[in-house]
Amino acid sequence: MWMLVAAMAVVVQPMAARATDAAFAQDDRPVADYAQHETRKAREVLAFTGIGPGMTVIDMEAGGGLYTEIFAKTVGAGGRVYMQNPPLFDNFAGDAIRARVADDRLANVVLMRTAFDTLPVADASVDVVTWFLGPHELWYHPEGYAPGVLGDPDRAFTEIARVLRPGGYFVALDHRAAPGTPSASGGQTHRIDEAIVVEHAAASGLRLAATSTLLAHPEDDLTKNVFDPSVRRQTDRFLLKFVRD
């Protein structure tokens, strides 16, 4: 029996390694992606997510799809990735979304154009939901729009829990605000206290399973707007993995 288990491990590990290599291989994706792979520590972040071949993934607030592409290459033809963005972000992303999926170049990617609290997939049908540099947006109220246009915080986390299969993961990455900072910081400095994310996830039935300091920058002034030139792309970021039991 142990020989069978060992043989299976030998097969699975090369598959995972090949999937990771494909996720970062030089190909027809936007050239600008490659510089960001290193600055975002994308290979290490991918490993933290637990995403692998054949999985179904929702990439929330995917933007132009840098991570969507990585996930799509990782899950392979037997998997699926939903590239989620709110309609309000159409102007922000520009042509990047259309270019990412043009001519069916990522055949396993499905566009999901919804608010954060509406994920139109079946219950318990998703292996991993990621939300990178985005949970704070739940407390961002764009000028000229009603509060909650991007999604209600409680309903958004409930939706994430609903779509995850038992044992599935929700991985949250965001700009850190100082402990005790009110949630309104999400719409002011575009930061959030990680305790707020943990609280909402827990209330939705998601258990914190792992944390990482991979993207920590302890020298960061946690009060500055993330677009301030003195901290941009060097903010202190938390990385959390929750599991649906």
Steps between C-alpha positions, in 0.01 A plus 500: 500500500777742593660439161175607328478817711865582426445447129197728503701771676771477232234556232319784679811700585630521141150599383492784750852606408417501129186705567702758693763517228226555241350776714818705474633391161582754229203503264253737335378674816567875546873562538438724803377198696847356535648795688210485743544129568814577696383816678176331605681176596237335286657154497505489880148643524377233260652231721324649804161487330517124446364533146583199283405313183129438439371749757223758470607847612336841535749785464308783666579854390728357237569835337689445177552136588867453587411237760209371291753394239724336759206310643372399156837353404521324837156333500542398136241382252323295765443801723315830482571856614235769542645847440281720719479880483218740592342684205613823665861402431457488122667837450775418749604182321467649152566252221710273722216260581395453138862463389563235764231269362497610135474230232433238766867507603400392853231248419448399864428857618145628544434872546288584804379862493324539835510681832704334773192368677365318193692196379279316248631146543350198674531429871817313604636497143826693543834378636669836562382861510774764493461870571826687455534866600124528508302423817536864606289598196189386688531822697581716198209717387579663164380856466163522331400143590290364783682335792540130441507524120800267498340257743381465858780375730294239684339363183835492317662274757186287519515454122863395516418238763196382303688426179794323667489124528575351844877512536525784246708810563442874503828690465499871585785741435476870573678817607531504878354776716606543862317279753177661610465715187130537407377328184446841340873495423411275207360801320752751630852355500396178319626296793318273744574358843543126445291437814197633311553247221547220753184603686283503188642174373443330836142629515441332164631164618854525368783396732841664488739220402828675414669840486810619320747787538613452141396854404579670830666843495536599867648836404171602337311797647161334546316834488601604150284456194627198305540721192740735683827483302697438819325167565347396169576136418684475832205491740484253787260231386331219686438161339237275654361159413159393628341156464138402477461202734 
